[in-house]
Amino acid sequence: MRLGSGTFAACCVVIEVLGIAVFLRGFFPVPVRSSAGAEHRTEPPAPEPSAGSSSNWTKLPPPLFSKVVIVLIDALRDDFLFGSKGVKFMPYTTYLVEKGASHSFVAEAKPPTVTMPRIKALTTGSLPGFVDVVRNLNSPTLLEDNVIRQAKAAGKRMIFYGDETWVKLFPKHFVEYDGTTSFFVSDYTEVDNNVTRHLDKVLKREDWDMLILHYLGLDHIGHISGPSSPLIGHKLSEMDNILMKIHTSLLSQEREGLSPSLLVLCGDHGMSDTGSHGASSTGEVNTPLILISSAFERKPGDIRHPKRVQQTDLAATLAIGLSVPIPKDSVGSLIVPVIEGRPMRDQMRFLHLNTVQLSKLLQENVPSYEKDPGFEQFKVSEKLHGNWIKLYLEESHSEVLFNLGTKVLRQYLDALKTLSLALSTQVAQYDVYSMMVGTAVVLEVLTLLLLSIPQALRRQAKVDIPLSSPAFSLLFYLMFLVLSAIHIIVCTSAESSCYFCGLLWPVAGGVMVLMSALLCAIVSVLTKMFISKSLPSKNPAHPNSRWSELDLLIVFGTVGHVLSLGASSFVEEEHQTWYFLVNTLCLALSQELYRNCFLEDDGEPQHHFHMEPGIVDATPGLPYRTGCDVWEQDTVRERLSLSDMLRGREKWMALASPWLILACCRLLRSLNQTGVQWAHRPDFGHWLTRGIIEARFVYVFVLGILFTGTKDLLKSQVIATDFKIKTVGLWEIHSGLVLLAALLFRPHNLPVLAFSLLIQTVLTKFIWKPLRHDAAEITVMHYWFGQAFFYFQGNSNNIATVDISAGFVGLDTYVEIPAMFLTAFGTYAGPVLWASHLVHFLSSVSSDSALSHACFCYALICSIPVSTYIILVTSLRYHLFIWSVFSPKLLYEGMHLLITAAICVFFTAMDQASLTNS
């Protein structure tokens, strides 16, 4: 089989995307779930334990509270309430925390700290996964068992005002609701006023049992100006007044004879030092949880410091307080201070219901559950509980009864803690078989790319893979049978569910056919290389060619970057690696320019090349090399030095160009502080508003430019002699993408775009053309600058830095496909714009192999880090920072590979157009 280098590379990257998808599905585990889904009928509660006595308490205890009001303030950090800001801006709430009838806690939210997964954790008690980050943009109906569903089934009347995410998660659950959109972050006033305007009327009514309020203004202020903004104080004061109004109203209703109510103040997640959220910094995961009720007794002088609980504990606590079943998938524990004022028998009953629910969940998810310490503690607790009930029925008051009851409560608490920890740890169980399948596919593709370098970078830009030989057929069938046997053995003996085993046999068989074909292709290439005794070199056509300093920098820079991915600190601060590589590249280019200008007469060997017939640069007088073997060292013909091509002012501008690029990069570093260590430092960024109507006009212009460019490209395929039409078409497409990026970027990020265009112009005119770098070197340089500009935008390997507001520019409502496309383009605009410039730049040279070489090199330079990284995260899957640092980076690598696949397909399409015209 004979393929062009570009087509071969594009196919390899597409296959690699498939492998990464399988790996990601295995790496990100499925949360623990009960086998009895939410659609099943609710099971009767477990009876009270007994030891031969006549007790048969099988019903749920009565509700602890007549009404429950939940005030959820989006992005409320714990220090906003428990720190100096709380004392200054929330005096009423601070009084309730320090002296009122309340219990205060610091609730830990597990990453990813975005709204929809956190709402799921609060209502289901389960631990959502990283896939919920994507689903957060368009929250689907929540099918898992949850407190809201149980309350509705129990006849509770619920009202909701606030973030429309709740309405999407719980459709037809609220008797009254008013949802507000959460993605227009520039609005932090009306979005909260639309919630508060309902309060006066609803607090006077008595036709509801639960009221949920979700305020978004604080979160929007954080996104706009960060946690240190003066707007934060004003918003906290506003929330304090609202809380006082609600609490006062509830107290007045209780005086009229109603039983105690419960007021819950909480946050779904916190806020980082830059105002964003999504990761696992202290400010993002620590949220306040305040439970306020007249049922909580507090003696004068009783100082209660906030204790630490898990955010998932609220679901079990609300269920007990409302007298509804605890959600089946909950891994949380009852917050004990809530029930401390109840009789000891009631406390045991509550704790018993919680431990029974957790033990059932453990049985359904852990095969060897009987040996689990938490399950053993539960059985001991249940036995002691039965003995206490027997003694209680015989003698209701005695010191022995009290001491035994205290022991039972302590035993239950230990069992709850151990069971909850065991179930939370179960979330880290990986689908190793699916991970191995994905890793095998990715490594096979990378190996094939590396072995194909000698063929792919020749002038013909063709890769010959002998797939039709008899040896290949025999090896192919043998490998397919071996893989099929392994698949059957694993899938029939696996104790836990496996994604790859759950696929249909034709699909799984297709993957095994692909793996067998890739392995056979690798063997074929190795055999051919061994027979011909050809080994890779820098220049396949000239094995004795010397590696330049730039070549060594590219190799060692790539290797260094790949090795750095094994350290969590380097992953968090990866932008520093790319800044260093780009700056070093500029210094290397400066050294090469100075050497060509000033040392050429000192006898130092120079790289002077002559162009082969038909290879002419688009700009007259500037020869350009387009492949690794197109040029030969010119020792006979007339030499063209840099001084001959650039004279006078142009020469000095060329010498100054690397330093100009360095200065631009230094300014861009200060525009957006990213990463973790320096994210809190001030930068030049500020936020402004962009109108919807104006954005739609820009969309029209962008579509018009892209349409014109596509038309010119199609026309260039028909008119083979008109070479300029294709170049103009590619430039129009590049210009359209630049205009789209200008629309989606935050206003303070527009200098990033301007400097990108400036650097591209300087490199093109004063470095790449005069120095006649080959297509491989130019491709790597474009890739490096694209990666650097990804971080210059303010991006990082932290999910919190994804600017989802780009997906809503010009939209007045959420439309899934356009929003996802715009968000992805806005995030990866740097790499995409540099790749589109690379296509235009190489297409301006009338060469048959430049685009093929570029496509191959681009695929290879992207495949090396992603292939290495999946091996690293597999070996580090039990690392302390696996979920906070390495997992988000893995998602970025997967998305980057998908973008690379699209870029390589575009490369191939342009390359095919060139071959058609030639």
NUTI-122832 format. One line per field, with one value per residue (C-alpha): x negated, y negated, z; residue number from 1. Coordinates in steps of 0.2 Angstrom, whole numbers, plus 2048, in hexadecimal, padded with zeros to 3 digits. Layout:
% NUTI-122832
u <- (X ...)
v <- (Y ...)
w <- (Z ...)
seq <- (NUM ...)
% end
This chain:
% NUTI-122832
u <- (800 7F9 7FF 7FA 7F1 800 80D 804 801 813 819 80D 814 826 822 819 828 832 825 825 838 837 82A 833 843 839 82F 83D 847 859 860 867 879 887 88E 8A0 8A2 8AC 8BA 8BD 8C9 8C3 8BE 8C5 8B9 8AF 8B7 8AF 8A3 8AA 8A3 8B2 8BC 8CD 8C7 8CC 8C9 8CA 8CF 8C5 8C3 8CE 8C6 8BB 8C0 8D0 8C8 8B7 8B0 89F 896 888 87C 871 85F 860 84F 84D 842 850 85A 84E 841 83F 84B 859 857 857 864 86F 871 882 87C 86C 877 881 871 869 878 888 891 886 879 86B 860 853 859 84C 852 848 842 848 84E 85B 86E 877 86C 86D 880 880 875 880 890 88A 87C 872 861 863 855 84B 857 863 858 85E 870 870 872 883 889 894 8A1 89A 89F 896 8A0 89F 8A7 8B2 8BA 8BD 8C4 8D0 8D5 8D9 8E5 8D9 8DE 8CE 8CA 8BA 8B3 8A2 896 89F 894 89F 8AE 8A5 8A0 8B1 8BE 8D0 8CA 8CE 8E0 8D9 8C8 8BF 8AF 8A1 893 882 876 877 86A 86A 87B 879 888 898 894 896 8A4 8AE 8AD 8AF 8BF 8C9 8C4 8D1 8DF 8D9 8D4 8E5 8ED 8EF 8F2 8E0 8D4 8C4 8BD 8AD 8A4 894 88B 87F 879 86A 863 865 85B 84E 84D 84C 840 83B 83D 834 841 84A 85A 858 85B 86B 872 86E 877 886 886 885 895 89E 899 89F 8B0 8B2 8AD 8B8 8C7 8C4 8C3 8D3 8DC 8D5 8DC 8EE 8EC 8E3 8D5 8C3 8BD 8AC 8A2 893 886 879 86E 86D 85A 84E 843 831 825 829 83C 83F 843 842 832 82D 824 829 834 83D 841 845 856 860 86F 87A 889 895 8A4 8AC 8AB 899 896 887 882 87B 868 868 85B 85C 84E 853 850 84B 858 85A 866 86E 873 881 88C 88D 890 89E 8A6 8A7 8AD 8BB 8BF 8BC 8B1 89E 899 893 883 87E 86D 86F 872 87F 879 87B 87D 88E 895 88C 89B 8A6 8A9 89B 8A7 8AA 898 894 8A2 89C 88A 890 89A 88A 87F 88B 88C 879 877 883 879 869 870 875 864 857 857 84E 858 85A 847 848 845 854 860 859 85B 86D 871 86A 873 884 881 87E 88D 898 892 895 8A7 8AA 8A3 8AD 8BE 8BA 8B3 8B5 8AA 899 887 883 88F 887 875 87A 883 874 86A 876 876 863 863 86F 865 855 85E 865 854 84C 85A 85B 848 849 856 84D 83D 847 849 836 838 832 838 826 82B 832 823 817 821 820 80E 809 812 809 7F8 7FA 7FE 7EF 7E3 7EA 7E7 7D5 7D1 7D8 7CD 7C0 7CD 7D9 7CC 7C5 7C9 7D6 7DF 7E6 7E7 7E7 7EE 7EE 7FE 802 7F4 7F7 7ED 7F9 808 802 7FC 80D 818 80D 80D 820 822 817 820 831 82C 825 835 840 836 836 848 84E 843 844 84C 851 859 84E 852 849 851 862 860 869 85E 85D 857 84A 845 842 836 82D 82B 824 818 812 810 806 7FB 7F8 7F5 7E7 7DF 7E0 7D7 7CA 7C7 7C5 7B9 7AF 7AD 7A8 79E 7A5 7A4 7AC 7A2 7A4 7A4 7AA 7A3 792 78E 77D 786 782 78F 790 792 7A4 7A7 79F 7AA 7BA 7B5 7AF 7BE 7CB 7C3 7C1 7D3 7D9 7CF 7D5 7E7 7E3 7E2 7F2 7E9 7E4 7F5 7FC 7F0 7EE 7EF 7DE 7D7 7DE 7D8 7C7 7C7 7CD 7C1 7B3 7B8 7B7 7A6 7A1 7A8 79F 78F 792 796 786 77B 782 77F 76E 765 767 756 74D 74C 75A 765 776 786 787 793 79A 7AB 7B0 7B9 7CB 7C9 7CB 7D0 7DF 7D5 7C8 7B6 7B9 7B5 7BE 7BC 7CA 7C5 7B6 7AE 7B3 7A3 790 782 77C 769 768 776 777 77B 78A 786 792 788 78B 79E 7A1 798 798 7A7 7AF 79F 79F 7B2 7AE 7A1 7AC 7BB 7B7 7B6 7C6 7CE 7C7 7CD 7DF 7DE 7D9 7E8 7F4 7EE 7F4 804 80C 805 808 804 804 7F5 7F7 809 80D 801 809 809 80E 81F 830 841 84D 85E 861 872 87D 882 870 86A 877 871 85F 865 86D 85C 853 85E 85C 849 849 855 84A 83B 843 849 838 831 83E 83A 828 82B 834 828 818 80D 813 808 80B 81E 81A 80E 81B 828 81E 81A 82C 830 821 828 83A 833 829 839 843 835 836 849 847 838 83B 837 827 821 822 80F 80C 813 80A 7F9 7FD 7FF 7F0 7E5 7EB 7E7 7D5 7D1 7D7 7CE 7BE 7BA 7C3 7C0 7AF 7A8 7B1 7B7 7BF 7D1 7CE 7C5 7D2 7E0 7D8 7D6 7E8 7ED 7E2 7E9 7FB 7F8 7F1 7FF 80B 804 802 815 816 819 812 814 821 833 837 82E 83A 844 855 85B 854 861 86F 868 876 883 891 895 88B 889 87E 875 870 86C 860 858 855 84F 842 83C 83B 830 825 824 811 80D 81A 815 803 807 812 803 7F8 804 804 7F1 7ED 7FA 7F2 7E4 7E6 7E1 7E9 7E2 7E2 7F4 7F1 7E2 7EA 7F9 7EE 7E3 7F2 7FA 7EA 7E6 7F7 7F8 7E8 7EE 7FF 7F9 7EC 7F9 805 7F7 7F3 805 807 7F8 7FD 80F 80E 804 80A 80D 814 826 820 811 80F 821 825 815 81A 82B 821 815 824 82C 81C 81A 82C 827 817 821 82C 81C 814 824 823 811 815 823 818 80A 816 81C 809 807 816 810 7FF)
v <- (800 7EF 7DF 7CD 7C7 7BB 7C8 7D5 7C9 7C3 7D5 7D9 7CA 7CF 7E1 7D9 7CF 7E0 7E7 7D8 7D8 7EB 7E6 7D8 7E2 7EF 7E2 7D7 7E4 7E6 7E0 7ED 7F0 7FA 808 802 7F3 7E3 7E9 7F8 7F8 7F1 800 800 7F9 806 80B 807 814 820 82D 838 829 824 814 812 800 801 7F0 7E0 7D5 7C5 7B5 7AB 79B 795 78A 789 77A 77D 76D 772 764 769 768 764 767 76C 75D 751 756 75C 74F 73D 73A 743 738 728 72C 73A 734 73D 74E 74C 749 759 763 75D 75B 761 771 778 785 77F 78A 789 795 79C 79D 7A9 7A4 7A0 791 78B 788 797 7A5 79C 79B 7AE 7B0 7A6 7AF 7C1 7C2 7CA 7C5 7BF 7C2 7B7 7BB 7B0 7A1 7A2 7A6 796 78C 794 79D 7AC 7B3 7BB 7CD 7D3 7D4 7C3 7B9 7AF 7BE 7C6 7B7 7B5 7C8 7C4 7B6 7A7 797 78F 77E 779 768 766 76F 778 787 78D 78C 797 7A3 7A5 7A2 7A3 7A4 792 78B 77A 774 766 76B 75E 762 764 761 74E 74A 737 736 737 72C 731 743 742 736 742 74E 741 73A 749 74A 73E 747 759 757 751 761 772 77D 783 78F 78B 77B 77B 76B 76C 75B 758 746 74A 757 74B 73D 74A 74E 73B 734 741 744 734 729 71C 723 732 728 720 731 73A 72C 72F 741 73D 733 740 74D 742 740 752 757 74A 750 762 75D 753 762 76E 762 765 777 780 78C 787 782 785 777 77E 772 77A 778 784 781 773 767 768 759 754 755 765 776 788 78F 793 784 781 772 77D 78C 784 77D 778 782 77A 783 777 77D 779 78C 78A 786 77B 776 765 764 774 771 77D 77C 782 795 79D 7A8 7AE 7A5 7B6 7B7 7AA 7B6 7C3 7B5 7AD 7BE 7C1 7B0 7B2 7C4 7CB 7D9 7D5 7D6 7E7 7E1 7D5 7D8 7CA 7CC 7C4 7B3 7B9 7A7 7A6 7B4 7B1 7AA 7B9 7C8 7D6 7E2 7D6 7D3 7E5 7E7 7D9 7E0 7F2 7EC 7E4 7F3 7FF 7F4 7F3 806 80A 7FF 807 818 813 80C 816 829 82C 821 82D 82A 817 810 804 812 81C 80C 80B 81C 81A 809 811 81F 813 809 818 81B 809 80A 81A 811 801 80A 813 804 7F3 7E9 7EF 7EB 7FB 7F7 7E6 7ED 7FA 7EE 7E2 7F1 7F5 7E4 7E3 7F4 7EE 7DE 7E8 7F4 7E5 7DD 7ED 7F2 7E0 7E0 7F1 7EC 7DC 7E5 7F1 7E2 7E4 7F6 7F5 7FF 806 811 802 7F8 805 807 7F4 7F3 801 7F8 7E8 7EF 7F9 7E9 7E0 7EE 7EF 7DC 7DD 7EB 7E2 7D3 7D9 7DB 7CD 7BF 7C4 7B9 7C5 7C3 7D5 7E2 7F4 801 813 819 826 832 844 842 833 83E 84C 840 836 845 84B 83A 839 84A 846 836 83E 84B 83E 834 843 848 837 834 844 843 831 82E 81C 814 810 803 80C 81D 815 810 81A 828 820 80F 818 823 814 80D 81D 81E 80C 811 820 816 809 816 81F 80E 80B 81C 819 808 80F 81E 812 807 816 81D 80C 808 7F7 7ED 7DC 7CD 7BA 7BA 7CB 7C7 7C2 7CD 7C3 7B2 7A9 7A5 792 78A 786 799 79E 790 798 7A9 7A6 799 7A6 7B3 7A7 7A2 7B4 7B9 7AA 7B1 7BE 7B1 7A9 798 797 79C 78E 782 789 777 774 782 77B 769 770 77A 76B 75F 76C 76E 75B 75B 769 760 751 75A 762 751 749 757 756 743 741 752 758 751 759 76A 771 77D 776 77E 778 782 781 784 792 78E 789 784 771 766 75C 74D 749 74A 754 766 772 784 78F 7A0 7AA 7B0 7A2 799 79D 794 788 789 785 779 767 765 75A 754 74A 73A 73D 73F 731 721 711 70E 71F 727 71E 721 734 733 72B 736 743 736 72E 73F 741 730 735 745 73D 731 73F 748 73A 738 748 750 762 773 774 76D 75B 75B 74F 742 732 732 726 72F 726 72A 721 724 729 727 735 72C 726 738 73F 732 738 74A 745 73E 74D 759 74E 74E 761 764 759 762 773 76E 769 779 783 778 77B 78E 78B 77F 788 77A 76C 76F 75E 762 770 764 757 763 769 758 753 763 75E 74C 752 75D 74E 743 751 752 73F 740 74E 748 73E 72B 72C 73B 732 72D 740 741 731 737 748 740 735 744 74E 740 73D 750 751 743 742 754 762 75C 755 764 770 77C 78C 791 79C 78E 781 78D 790 77D 77A 787 780 76E 775 77E 76E 763 770 76B 758 758 75C 76F 77C 78E 789 78B 77B 771 777 767 76D 75C 75D 76A 75D 74E 749 755 751 763 773 77C 78C 78E 77C 779 788 783 771 776 783 776 769 774 77B 76B 76A 77B 77A 769 76E 77E 775 769 778 77F 76E 76B 77C 77B 76B 776 780 790 7A1 7A7 799 79B 7AE 7AC 79F 7AA 7B9 7AE 7A6 7B7 7BE 7AF 7B0 7C3 7C4 7BB 7C2 7D4 7D1 7C9 7D7 7E3 7D6 7D4 7E7 7E9 7DA 7DF 7E0 7D0 7C3 7B7 7C2 7BA 7A8 7A7 7B5 7B9 7A7 7A8 7B8 7B0 7A2 7AE 7B8 7A8 7A2 7B2 7B0 79F 7A6 7B3 7A5 79B 7AA 7AE 79C 79E 7AD 7A5 797 7A3 7AD 79D 799 7AB 7A9 798 79F)
w <- (800 7FB 803 802 812 816 813 81D 82C 82C 82C 83B 845 842 848 857 85C 85C 868 873 874 87A 887 88E 890 89A 8A4 8AA 8B4 8B6 8C7 8D3 8CF 8D7 8CC 8D1 8C6 8CA 8BF 8CB 8D9 8E9 8F5 906 914 91D 92E 93E 944 952 95D 960 965 95E 956 944 940 92D 928 926 935 933 92B 935 92D 926 918 910 907 8FE 8F9 8ED 8E9 8DA 8DC 8EF 8F7 909 90D 906 915 922 91E 920 911 91A 92A 920 912 91A 92C 92E 928 932 942 93E 93B 94C 957 94F 94E 940 93B 930 925 917 90A 8FE 8EC 8E1 8D0 8C3 8CC 8BF 8C3 8BC 8C3 8D4 8D4 8D0 8DF 8EA 8E5 8E2 8EE 8E0 8D9 8C7 8BA 8AF 8A0 8A9 8A5 893 898 8A3 893 88F 89F 89B 8A6 8B6 8B6 8C6 8D6 8DF 8ED 8E2 8DA 8EB 8F2 8E3 8E5 8F7 8F2 8F7 8ED 8E7 8DF 8D6 8D1 8C9 8BE 8B0 8B2 8C0 8B4 8A8 8B4 8BD 8B0 8B7 8C9 8CE 8D0 8CC 8C5 8BC 8B4 8AF 8A3 8AB 89C 899 8A6 8A3 8AC 8BF 8C4 8BA 8BB 8CE 8CE 8C4 8D3 8E1 8D9 8DE 8F0 8F8 8F1 8F3 905 90A 902 90B 8FC 8FA 904 8FC 8F4 8EA 8E5 8DA 8D9 8CA 8CD 8D8 8CB 8BD 8C6 8C9 8B7 8B2 8BF 8CC 8DE 8E3 8DA 8E4 8DC 8E7 8F7 8F0 8EA 8FB 903 8F8 8FB 90E 90D 904 910 91E 916 913 925 92D 923 928 93B 93A 932 940 94D 946 94B 93C 940 93D 92C 925 91B 912 90B 900 8F0 8E1 8E0 8E4 8DA 8D6 8D8 8C6 8C8 8BF 8C4 8BE 8C6 8D8 8E0 8F2 8ED 8E0 8EB 8FC 8FE 90D 913 920 927 931 93B 94B 94E 951 964 968 979 97D 97A 96F 962 953 946 935 933 922 919 908 8FC 8F8 90B 908 8FE 90C 919 90F 90C 91F 922 916 91B 909 904 902 8EF 8EA 8E3 8F1 8F8 905 918 923 92B 93D 945 93D 947 958 960 95C 968 967 95F 951 94E 94D 941 936 936 933 923 91C 920 918 908 907 90A 8FC 8F0 8F6 8F2 8E1 8DC 8E6 8E3 8F3 8FD 90C 910 90F 920 91F 91B 92A 935 92F 934 945 947 942 94E 95C 957 958 96A 96F 968 972 982 97E 97D 98D 997 98F 99B 9A2 9A2 999 98B 989 988 97C 971 971 96B 95E 957 957 94E 941 93E 93B 92F 925 924 91E 912 90A 908 8FF 8F3 8EF 8EC 8E0 8D4 8D0 8C9 8B7 8A8 8A5 896 88D 891 88B 87A 878 87C 870 862 866 868 858 84E 856 852 840 83E 845 83A 82A 82C 81F 812 817 816 805 7F6 7F0 801 7FF 80C 806 812 80B 812 804 807 80C 81C 821 81E 829 837 835 838 846 84F 84D 855 863 867 865 872 87E 87C 880 88F 896 893 89A 8AA 8AF 8C0 8BC 8AC 89E 890 882 887 886 874 866 85F 84E 855 861 853 848 855 856 843 843 851 847 837 840 847 837 82F 83C 839 826 827 833 827 818 822 828 816 80F 81E 81E 82E 832 830 830 81D 816 805 80C 81B 81E 820 830 83E 840 851 84D 849 85A 863 85B 860 872 875 870 87B 889 888 887 897 8A0 89F 8AC 8BA 8C1 8C4 8B1 8AC 8B6 8AF 89E 896 89E 893 883 887 88A 87A 870 877 874 862 860 866 85B 84C 851 852 840 839 840 83A 829 828 831 831 81F 819 828 820 82B 821 81C 816 805 7FA 7E8 7E4 7D9 7C9 7CB 7DE 7DE 7ED 7EA 7EE 7E0 7E6 7F6 7F3 7FF 803 805 80A 813 802 7F6 7F8 7F5 7FD 7F0 7EE 7DC 7D8 7DD 7EF 7F5 806 812 80E 7FB 7FE 80B 80A 813 81F 81B 822 832 834 832 83F 84B 848 855 862 85D 85E 870 875 86F 878 888 887 883 893 89E 895 89D 8AD 8AB 8B3 8C6 8CF 8C7 8C2 8D1 8CA 8C2 8AF 8A1 89F 8A1 89C 890 889 877 86F 868 858 854 856 84A 83D 83F 83D 82C 826 82C 823 813 814 817 809 7FD 802 800 7EF 7E9 7F0 7E6 7D7 7D8 7D6 7C6 7BF 7C1 7BA 7C5 7D4 7DC 7DE 7EB 7F5 7F5 7FB 809 80F 80F 81A 825 826 82A 839 83F 83E 848 855 857 85A 867 871 880 87C 886 87C 86C 86D 86D 85C 856 85C 854 843 846 84A 83C 830 837 837 825 81D 827 82D 824 813 814 81E 813 821 81B 81D 82C 836 832 837 848 84A 846 852 860 85E 85D 86E 875 86F 877 888 883 881 894 892 89D 8A1 8AD 8A8 8B1 8A3 895 890 88D 88A 878 874 877 86D 862 869 874 87A 87B 86A 86D 85D 85A 86C 86D 85C 862 873 86B 85E 86B 876 868 85D 860 859 84B 845 844 83B 82E 82B 829 81B 812 814 80D 7FF 7F9 7F4 7E4 7EB 7EA 7FB 807 80E 80F 819 824 827 82C 837 840 843 84A 855 85D 85E 868 878 878 876 884 88F 88F 895 8A3 8A9 8A9 8B4 8BF 8C0 8D3 8D5 8E2 8D4 8C7 8C7 8CA 8BE 8B3 8AE 8A8 89E 896 890 888 87F 879 872 86B 862 85A 855 84D 843 83C 837 82F 825 81F 81B 811 807 802 7FE 7F3 7EA 7E6 7DF 7D4 7CD 7CA)
seq <- (1 2 3 4 5 6 7 8 9 10 11 12 13 14 15 16 17 18 19 20 21 22 23 24 25 26 27 28 29 30 31 32 33 34 35 36 37 38 39 40 41 42 43 44 45 46 47 48 49 50 51 52 53 54 55 56 57 58 59 60 61 62 63 64 65 66 67 68 69 70 71 72 73 74 75 76 77 78 79 80 81 82 83 84 85 86 87 88 89 90 91 92 93 94 95 96 97 98 99 100 101 102 103 104 105 106 107 108 109 110 111 112 113 114 115 116 117 118 119 120 121 122 123 124 125 126 127 128 129 130 131 132 133 134 135 136 137 138 139 140 141 142 143 144 145 146 147 148 149 150 151 152 153 154 155 156 157 158 159 160 161 162 163 164 165 166 167 168 169 170 171 172 173 174 175 176 177 178 179 180 181 182 183 184 185 186 187 188 189 190 191 192 193 194 195 196 197 198 199 200 201 202 203 204 205 206 207 208 209 210 211 212 213 214 215 216 217 218 219 220 221 222 223 224 225 226 227 228 229 230 231 232 233 234 235 236 237 238 239 240 241 242 243 244 245 246 247 248 249 250 251 252 253 254 255 256 257 258 259 260 261 262 263 264 265 266 267 268 269 270 271 272 273 274 275 276 277 278 279 280 281 282 283 284 285 286 287 288 289 290 291 292 293 294 295 296 297 298 299 300 301 302 303 304 305 306 307 308 309 310 311 312 313 314 315 316 317 318 319 320 321 322 323 324 325 326 327 328 329 330 331 332 333 334 335 336 337 338 339 340 341 342 343 344 345 346 347 348 349 350 351 352 353 354 355 356 357 358 359 360 361 362 363 364 365 366 367 368 369 370 371 372 373 374 375 376 377 378 379 380 381 382 383 384 385 386 387 388 389 390 391 392 393 394 395 396 397 398 399 400 401 402 403 404 405 406 407 408 409 410 411 412 413 414 415 416 417 418 419 420 421 422 423 424 425 426 427 428 429 430 431 432 433 434 435 436 437 438 439 440 441 442 443 444 445 446 447 448 449 450 451 452 453 454 455 456 457 458 459 460 461 462 463 464 465 466 467 468 469 470 471 472 473 474 475 476 477 478 479 480 481 482 483 484 485 486 487 488 489 490 491 492 493 494 495 496 497 498 499 500 501 502 503 504 505 506 507 508 509 510 511 512 513 514 515 516 517 518 519 520 521 522 523 524 525 526 527 528 529 530 531 532 533 534 535 536 537 538 539 540 541 542 543 544 545 546 547 548 549 550 551 552 553 554 555 556 557 558 559 560 561 562 563 564 565 566 567 568 569 570 571 572 573 574 575 576 577 578 579 580 581 582 583 584 585 586 587 588 589 590 591 592 593 594 595 596 597 598 599 600 601 602 603 604 605 606 607 608 609 610 611 612 613 614 615 616 617 618 619 620 621 622 623 624 625 626 627 628 629 630 631 632 633 634 635 636 637 638 639 640 641 642 643 644 645 646 647 648 649 650 651 652 653 654 655 656 657 658 659 660 661 662 663 664 665 666 667 668 669 670 671 672 673 674 675 676 677 678 679 680 681 682 683 684 685 686 687 688 689 690 691 692 693 694 695 696 697 698 699 700 701 702 703 704 705 706 707 708 709 710 711 712 713 714 715 716 717 718 719 720 721 722 723 724 725 726 727 728 729 730 731 732 733 734 735 736 737 738 739 740 741 742 743 744 745 746 747 748 749 750 751 752 753 754 755 756 757 758 759 760 761 762 763 764 765 766 767 768 769 770 771 772 773 774 775 776 777 778 779 780 781 782 783 784 785 786 787 788 789 790 791 792 793 794 795 796 797 798 799 800 801 802 803 804 805 806 807 808 809 810 811 812 813 814 815 816 817 818 819 820 821 822 823 824 825 826 827 828 829 830 831 832 833 834 835 836 837 838 839 840 841 842 843 844 845 846 847 848 849 850 851 852 853 854 855 856 857 858 859 860 861 862 863 864 865 866 867 868 869 870 871 872 873 874 875 876 877 878 879 880 881 882 883 884 885 886 887 888 889 890 891 892 893 894 895 896 897 898 899 900 901 902 903 904 905 906 907 908 909 910 911 912 913 914 915 916 917 918)
% end
